[in-house]
């Protein structure tokens, strides 16, 4: 009998993760598991614990760089309909962690609900956005969070109020949990006003960010009261290339996959950029992306 006997969702083996990352980089995951619902997820986590198998949870695969060698662990993706529900409950939106931010923004626009327009264009799921407190244009997702429902290390379901979560710049206190869903505070507004704001922000994103090639989004966190992109550009590093990876000519805080870049290419480029910035500006740039190896 196989250890995953009884799984109601899907399990696949040696799945290339480059197909599941926005960088289009990454070797195979030993196990790739898509649970059917929360109880199925709890069962799988219990089995993984018994087998002493490590696991990682992937959303839309943005904000991560996966090793070319792959991962000797299970990768869990909460992609089933159970984890992708969106419901309106009065002044709140209840959404599953597997919902794509693009779908969530569109849903709100169609319902005339304002609060999350600034997230338009951010590649990712709600769960990933909450885990890293994603944001843009001066807004972070933490500003609209009312509560987050999670699964803890003992497989208990907990609902955390905003005050129980340590949100900070590009991080939160949620990394020790598996995020299941969230309640977000929204306000009624005209659909036209929301749509106009979304279109304006999309245009700004197209003008300022390189969307023509695969990337993981911003590579480095912004230093206090400064911009990592500006600092890198001032060091003359736009267009710098290692193998198939390049610092974007459009936005210096983006590394793009120009031509079948490897994770090694990207890591070498990150290291070089950090060294040059440190030497010229005496600033230690901190990576915003997660390295999975």
Secondary structure, DSSP 8 states (H G I E B T S, - for coil): --TTTT--SEEEEEEEGGGGSTT----EEEEEEE-SSHHHHHHHHHHHHHHT--EEEESSSTTEEE-TT-EEEEEEE--SGGGG-EEEETTEEEEETTSBHHHHHHHHHHHTEES-GGGTT--SBHHHHHHHT-EETTEEGGGGEEEEEEE-TTS-EEEEEGGGS--BTTB-TTTTSEEEEEEEE-EE--HHHHHHHHHHHHHHHHHHS--SSEEEEE-B---TTS-HHHHHHHTT-TT-EETTEEE-SS-TTEEEE-SS--HHHHHHHHHHHHHHHHHHH-----B-SEEE-
